[in-house]
Amino acid sequence: MVVCAVRRRLLSSSSSSSCGAWARLLQRQSRGCVYSSIHGFNQEEIREKLQAFPGGSIDLLKQDSGIAVLTINNPSRMNAFSGSMMVDLEERVSQLESWTDGKGLIVQGAAGTFCSGSDLNAVRAISNPQDGMKMCMFMQNALTRLLRLPLISVALVEGRALGGGAELTTACDFRLMASGSVIQFVHKHMGLVPGWGGAARLVHIVGSQNALRLLGGALKVDPELGLQVGLADGVLEVSQTEQGAGTLLQQADDWLGRYTKGPVPVIQAVKKVVLSGRELPLSEALRTEKDVFGTVWGGPANLQALASKSKHK
C-alpha cells in the first residue's frame, strides 16, 4: 500500500498523544492519500504518463514570515495544467508537508490569471477512460493533501479560474477574488463533471443547492456572486497606480496574516482541529481536539501568554 506523505506528516507533526487521533482520521478515510494500490492506483505509473506532457511549472516560494506562495506558471496556456505540472504540484505539496516553520499558503496564478484547468493537449492524449481515471485519482490525492496541510491557505484569484482551476480554489481554506475576476465550473460545457474533488469540496463550501446552481448552470461567479454564495471570502481591488500583481499578492499576504499571526505550533494546531472538525464525526473530532490541545497546553506560547496575562488584551 502506498504510504502518502500526508500520512507521515500528520502523524509526525503531533505529539505521541495525538497520534491516535490522527491515525483515526487517516484510517477512517483509507488514506493519507484518498487512493492507493488497494484502489488499483499506481502513483509511479501515472507520474510517468503525466511527465510525457511537459510545459509550465509549479513554483514554490517559502518566506521567512511562515507564509509560502505557490504559483501556477504556464502563461502561454492561461496557466493550464500540463501533465508535468500535475507532478510538480504533488512534489510541491510534499515539500510543504515537511515544512516545519510554515503557517500559511497563498496559491496564485502567473501573469494576471489564475488557472484554466487541464491543458487540452494532455487531455486529448489521455482521453481513454482508464488513463482519465488515473489522472483523476492522482489530482484528487494531490489536492486533498493540499487542503489537509497544517497551513491556513488562501487562493488568490486574479483573471479567470476555469474548470480544474475552479476546483483548485476549493482546495484552499479561503478564496480572495480580485475585482474583475471570475470563477467558473465549465465542466458541463466539456461534457464532464468535476473530477479533481471540486464538486465534493464545493458542496461543503456553498451548500448543495448553490453547488447545483454553479455546476448545473456553469455560472460565471464574479466577486459579487462569490460573496453572496460564500465561495469568496473577500474582494481585492487592483490599484490603478501601482503594479497590479505585486499589489494583489501583498494584499493577500496582509489578509492572511490576520489569521497566521502567532507561534507556528499554535497556528498549525488551529488548522488541525478545524480539519478534524470538518472531516470526522463529532465524537472523534472531540477526541482529536483534546489530543491537539495537549500538544500546546503548557507549551512555550501558552506559558508566555499566562505570564503576560494576554487573555484580556
N, C-alpha and C positions, 0 to 999 in steps of 0.2 A: 504494500500500500504506500502511495506517495505520501511522504511526510512534508507538509507545506510549511513554508517559512512563518506564516502567521501563527500556526500552532506552536512552534518553537518560541516565537516572540511573546505570545501571550503567557505561556507557561513560565518563561524565564523572567518576564518583566514584573511579576508579582512575587511576594514572599512565599515561602513554602506553605503558609497557612491558607493562602488564597489559591494555590494551585488546584485544589479540589474543585473550587467553584468554576475556575476557567476550564478545567477538564470537563465538567458537566456541560458548560456552554458549548465546547467544541464537540463532545461526543454526541450531544443531542442532535446536532445538525450534520453529523458524519463528516467532519472537516476539522481543521484549519481551512483548507480549500473546500469548496462545495462538491467538487468531483475528484475522484481518484481512480485507481486501477479497478476497484470493485464496480465502477460505473462504465468500464470499458474505455477509460480515458488514459492515454499515454502522453504525458506532457512533453517529453523529449521528441516524440514523433511529430506532434503538431507544431512544436517550436521549429523543427527542421523544415516543415512545409511552409510555415509563415515566413521564415527567413529567405525563402526563394523569391519574395516580392519586396525588394528594398525600396527605400525612399524616405526622406524625412528623419526625424529623431524625436525622442522624448528627453528633454533636458531637465536636469535637477540641480538646483542651487540651494545649499543649506546655509542659512545665515546664522551669525553669532547670536542673534536675538532668539533663536529657537524656532523661528518660522521659516519653512522651506518654500521654494517656488518651483512648481512642476509645470513645464511649458510644452504644449503640443506644437511641434515645429515642423510644418510642411506647407508653407505658404502658397506654393505653386498649385497645390491641390486643396486650397481652403482648409488646410490642417487636417485633411482626411487621414485616417489611419491606414498606412501600408501594413503589409504583413510584418515587416521587421520592426515597425513602431509598436505593434502589439507585444512583441517580445521585449522591446525596450521598456514598455510600461511595466510589464511583470518584473523586470530586473530593477527598475527604479522603486517599485513597491517593496521589493526585498531589501533594498538599501534603507528605505525609510523605516521598515520594521526593526532594523538593527540600530537605528539612530537613538542613542540613549539620551541625548540632550535636546530632543525635539519636543515642541509643544503645539505647533500649528503648521498648516499647509495651505498654500494658495495654488489652485490649479487654473491655468490660463492658456490661451492660445497665442501664437505668434502673429505679428503683423496685422493686428486690428480685427481679427476674427477668432472665434473660439474653436470650433471643430465641426466638420461636415460629415462625421461618421466614418464609414469604411471607404477606402479607395476602391472605386468600381473596377479598376484593373485587376486588383487582387480578388474581388468578389466574383468576377466572371471566371477567373481561373480556378476557383474552388466552389463552383456553383452546384456540384453534386451534393445530395443530402448528407452523405456520410462526412465529408470534409466540412460542410457547413455546420453540422452539429458539433464537430470537434472544435472549430473556431469559436462557436458559441460557448462551449464549456470553458475554453481557455480564457475568454474575456470575462465570463461570469466569475471565474476564480479570481482573476486579477482585480476586478472592480469590487468584489466582495471584500477582498483583503484590503483594498484601498479604503473602503468605508470603515473597516474594523481597526485601522491604525489607531494607536493610542495618542493621536494628534487631532486637534479640532481643525476641521478642514472647511474651506470655502471655495466654490467655483466662481471665478471672476469672468462673467460672460460679457464679452465685447463682440459686436458684429452678430454673427449667427452661430447657433448651436443646433445642428440638424441631425436627425436620426440618431446614430450612435453617439454623436456629440451631445444631444439632449440627454441620452442615457447616462453619459459620463457626469453630467451635472448632478444627477440624482445619487451618485456615489460619493458625494461630499455632504458634510453636515449642514452647510448653508450654501445659498446661492445669492450672489450680488450681480445685478444686471446694470450695465452701462446704459445711459439714455440712447435710444435708437436701436438697442439690441433685440434679438428675437430668439426664443427657444421654440423649436417645432419638432414634434414627433411625426416625421414624414413617412413612417414605415408603411402605412396603408397605401400610399401612392406607389410604393415599390412592391406591392403585393405581399407584404410581410407584417409581422408584429415585432415588437422589441425582442431581442434575443440575448442581450448582454445584462439582463437583470433589471432593465429600466422600468418595465411595467410593474413588477412586484414592488420596487422601491417607490415608484410614483404613487401607488395606492397608499403607502404609509405616509407619504408627504402631503398629498392633497385630498385623500379620501377616494373611495371607489367611484362615486358619481362624477367628480371632476376628472378623474383619470379616464373614465369612459369618454367624456367630452373631449379631452385633449388628444386621446388616441383615435377615437372613432371619427372625430372631426378634423384630425390633423391640424388643429388650430395653431395659428401663429401667436405665440404668447409674448406680448410686449411687456415692458416693465409694469404698466398699469394693471394688466390682466394677471401678471405674475404675482403681484402683491395681493390682488383680490382673491386668488385661489390658493395662495400660500406656497406657491412654487418659488417665488422670490422673497428674500429676506431684507432686501434693501435696494435702492437705486442710486447709482453713482453718476454724477454729472461730469461730462467731458469738458475740461477747461478749453476755452477758445484762445487763450493767451499763452498756454504752456503746451508742451508736447503731451498729447493725449494719453499714450500708452503708459509712459512713466508716471503720469499724474494718477491714472486709474489704479495702477499697481500700488502706489503709495497710499491711496485712499483705502484700498482693500487691506493693506497691511495695518493701517491705523484702525480700521474697523475690527479686524480680527484680534488686534492687540487688546481690545477691551476684555476679551474672553480668555486670553492666554497670559495675561499679566500675573506673575506669581511663580513659585518654585516649580521646576519640571515635575517632580513626583506628584505634586498636588494636581496640576493640570492634567497629567496623564491619568490620575485616579478618577478625576471628574469624567473624562471620556469613557473610562472603563465601566463606571457604574451606570452611565447613561446607555452604553452599549448593551449591558446585561439587561437593563430595564426594557430596552427595545426588542430584544431577541429571546428572552427567557420567560417562562411562566412566572407569576408573581412570587411564589414560594422560593423558587430557585434564584430569582433576581434579588430577593431579600437576603438570602444566604451569601450571594456574591457580594452584595453591598456591604454586609458585615465583614467579610473577609478583606475586601479592599480597604474599608475603614481601618482595619487593623494594621495595614501597611503604612498609614500616615499618622495614626494616633501615637503620640509620644515621639514623633519624628522631629527633625530639626525645625521645620517650618511651624509645626504645632507648638513646640516648646518656646520658640521665639515669639509667636503670637501671644501665648499665655504671659510671657514675661513683660511684653509691651502693652498688654491689655487692649489689643487692637480690635476686639469684637465690636466695641461701641463707637469706633471711629468712623 
